[in-house]
């Protein structure tokens, strides 16, 4: 009887030890599987497929950076600002066309042809800024004409890398009396004198002259070269290219990481 009880207890202890051993073995197996999976993921990039994926990601990054650099170089070349001066032959041809188109200037622009004729021999091919001092007409018709004229001028400017730098209304008078007659000041960047002359020869620009004088009582325009300027279009474009480039690299890394095996 006593022997039977000891036999039962031995079988119970044996079963308990066997169960503990099984649990311990299963736990170890799970840990080993986790470590093995980590090792497989790590070793994946040393396999042929991993090398191909890394090469593809590197190629995509190189192509992305190269494309952005080429795009910025193309923009910088198009934006210009330091081009070839107008030659004597080209200047004579431009001036002849200019005189034909502006043979009968409207009141207030009689000196336009003479001033352009003086500027052509002095051209150095560089960018400049035209300062427009404008006296506006009043009324809804004048405002409509001004908006219609702007729709003509702005596309022609942008085609030639020109653009307004600032357009502002007079808010007060600090010194002198001339400013009392000025309602609006507009500073416009031109890539070159050549671009400005060609722009004024455009048929849409010539036909839009009536809109200009329907919106303005008087305007004075003179050319300037900046000594100090905080308007640097290339810098802002380069900053945008840099941000877009970094975002593109992050996106390439994200796509590459998602293609890794689980």
VENGI-V434953 format. One line per field, one symbol per residue. ss: DSSP state (@ for helix, = for strand, . for the rest). A space follows every 50 residues. Layout:
BEGIN
ss = ???
END
This chain:
BEGIN
ss = .@@@@@@@@@@@@@@@@@@@@@@@@@@@@@@@@@@@@@@@@@@@...@@@ @@@@@@@@@@@@@@@@@@@@@@@@@@@@@..=.....@@@@@@@@@@@@@ @..........@@@@@@@@@.....=.=========...@@@@@@@@@@@ @@@@@@@@@...=======........@@@@..=======..@@@@@@@@ ..@@@@@.@@@@@@@=========........@@@@@@@@@@@@@@@@@@ @@@@@@@@....
END
